[in-house]
Amino acid sequence: MTATELQLEVDGQTLSATLEDNASARAFADLLAEGPLTVEMDDYASMEKVGQLPQSLPRSDAQISVGPGDVILYQGDQITVYYGTNSWSFTKLAHVEGATADQMRAFLGEGAADVTFSLV
């Protein structure tokens, strides 16, 4: 799989991320090939926004550390975008290169946010 760009959009602002080379990211790209996907996401544990996917994706969970800009598949049917750090067993889908905690917090905003994911 060649590097595929993922776009995240919140309130008209966009960020680009590079999809990982794994079965989960490929399944997510296949889902997005049908069109943009908007997910209602809420803050969790002062480190991430999390939302429900419309379908389960294959998991490739491993114990990993994540940080600002990481897009993660959790339990196969939830997507998270990190603005903080964490270490847990999940599957990395994509990463916003060079993202800082402050940049990601500003992009995602406070409280609930509708995040639209699309392929570029």
LUMMAR-504182 format. One record per residue (C-alpha): residue in three letters; y, x, z negated. Coordinates in nm, 4 decimals. Last residue first. Layout:
N
  residu         Y         X         Z
     ALA         Y         X         Z
...
! end
This chain:
120
  residu         Y         X         Z
     VAL    1.2926   -0.7487    0.0396
     LEU    1.0333   -0.9551   -0.1451
     SER    1.1552   -1.2219   -0.3850
     PHE    1.1805   -1.2904   -0.7585
     THR    1.4330   -1.5423   -0.8893
     VAL    1.5153   -1.5240   -1.2601
     ASP    1.6393   -1.8413   -1.4273
     ALA    1.7739   -1.7332   -1.7645
     ALA    1.7318   -1.8612   -2.1194
     GLY    1.9216   -1.6824   -2.3957
     GLU    2.1729   -1.4019   -2.3405
     GLY    2.2128   -1.2288   -2.0050
     LEU    1.9478   -1.0830   -1.7735
     PHE    2.1840   -0.8448   -1.5912
     ALA    2.3828   -0.7466   -1.9015
     ARG    2.0623   -0.6850   -2.0992
     MET    1.9170   -0.4836   -1.8079
     GLN    2.2263   -0.2661   -1.7778
     ASP    2.2432   -0.2068   -2.1539
     ALA    1.8742   -0.1129   -2.1749
     THR    1.9125    0.1300   -1.8864
     ALA    1.7687    0.0950   -1.5369
     GLY    1.7116    0.4161   -1.3402
     GLU    1.4518    0.2653   -1.1073
     VAL    1.3834   -0.1065   -1.1551
     HIS    1.0057   -0.1066   -1.2024
     ALA    0.7199   -0.3201   -1.0725
     LEU    0.3939   -0.4977   -1.1568
     LYS    0.2789   -0.3154   -1.4705
     THR   -0.0307   -0.4686   -1.6249
     PHE   -0.0694   -0.5179   -1.9983
     SER   -0.2101   -0.3645   -2.3142
     TRP    0.0772   -0.2875   -2.5469
     SER    0.3634   -0.0452   -2.6069
     ASN    0.7190   -0.1737   -2.6142
     THR    1.0720   -0.0799   -2.5143
     GLY    1.3860   -0.2840   -2.4540
     TYR    1.5345   -0.4558   -2.1477
     TYR    1.1947   -0.5572   -2.0188
     VAL    1.1190   -0.8192   -1.7562
     THR    0.8128   -1.0266   -1.8370
     ILE    0.5824   -1.2351   -1.6223
     GLN    0.3228   -1.4698   -1.7658
     ASP   -0.0049   -1.5875   -1.6133
     GLY   -0.2435   -1.2932   -1.6261
     GLN   -0.2171   -1.2344   -1.9999
     TYR    0.1089   -1.0458   -1.9455
     LEU    0.2166   -0.9173   -1.6043
     ILE    0.5036   -0.6710   -1.6449
     VAL    0.8322   -0.5918   -1.4709
     ASP    0.9750   -0.2691   -1.6159
     GLY    1.3524   -0.2319   -1.5946
     PRO    1.4071   -0.1137   -1.9506
     GLY    1.0926    0.0305   -2.1060
     VAL    0.7164    0.0133   -2.1094
     SER    0.4434    0.2064   -2.2884
     ILE    0.0905    0.1479   -2.1666
     GLN   -0.2508    0.0382   -2.2965
     ALA   -0.4194   -0.0878   -1.9811
     ASP   -0.4501   -0.4296   -1.8217
     SER   -0.5424   -0.4601   -1.4552
     ARG   -0.5137   -0.8377   -1.4454
     PRO   -0.5628   -1.0645   -1.1453
     LEU   -0.2866   -1.3255   -1.1139
     SER   -0.2744   -1.6668   -1.2773
     GLN   -0.0670   -1.9400   -1.1180
     PRO    0.2821   -2.0933   -1.1403
     LEU    0.4000   -1.7970   -1.3524
     GLN    0.5329   -1.8671   -1.7020
     GLY    0.8332   -1.6768   -1.8334
     VAL    0.9259   -1.3806   -2.0515
     LYS    1.2536   -1.1964   -2.1058
     GLU    1.2130   -0.8758   -2.3030
     MET    1.3028   -0.6575   -2.6009
     SER    1.4687   -0.8724   -2.8681
     ALA    1.1275   -1.0113   -2.9717
     TYR    1.1198   -1.2619   -2.6848
     ASP    1.4121   -1.3800   -2.4762
     ASP    1.3467   -1.6704   -2.2421
     MET    1.2602   -1.6934   -1.8735
     GLU    1.2670   -1.9820   -1.6284
     VAL    1.0918   -1.8457   -1.3201
     THR    1.2236   -1.8788   -0.9650
     LEU    0.9856   -1.7676   -0.6895
     PRO    1.1125   -1.6710   -0.3442
     GLY    0.8868   -1.7563   -0.0498
     GLU    0.5194   -1.7647    0.0529
     ALA    0.5249   -1.3828    0.0692
     LEU    0.6126   -1.4020   -0.3022
     LEU    0.2565   -1.5063   -0.3909
     ASP    0.1148   -1.2272   -0.1725
     ALA    0.3521   -0.9806   -0.3430
     PHE    0.2227   -1.0975   -0.6839
     ALA   -0.1360   -1.0498   -0.5617
     ARG   -0.0461   -0.6984   -0.4417
     ALA    0.1174   -0.6240   -0.7777
     SER   -0.1992   -0.7360   -0.9583
     ALA   -0.4290   -0.5375   -0.7296
     ASN   -0.2375   -0.2140   -0.7945
     ASP    0.0226    0.0032   -0.6204
     GLU    0.3319   -0.0809   -0.8244
     LEU    0.6201   -0.2775   -0.6742
     THR    0.9569   -0.1043   -0.6475
     ALA    1.2523   -0.2852   -0.8018
     SER    1.5843   -0.4024   -0.6638
     LEU    1.8529   -0.5722   -0.8701
     THR    2.0585   -0.8773   -0.7788
     GLN    2.3496   -1.0745   -0.9221
     GLY    2.4037   -1.4336   -0.8033
     ASP    2.3313   -1.5878   -1.1436
     VAL    2.0094   -1.3877   -1.1881
     GLU    1.8282   -1.2318   -0.8920
     LEU    1.5340   -0.9900   -0.8919
     GLN    1.4387   -0.8259   -0.5631
     LEU    1.1043   -0.6567   -0.5051
     GLU    1.0733   -0.3646   -0.2709
     THR    0.7386   -0.2568   -0.1399
     ALA    0.6275    0.1036   -0.1469
     THR    0.3377    0.1407    0.0936
     MET    0.0000    0.0000    0.0000
! end
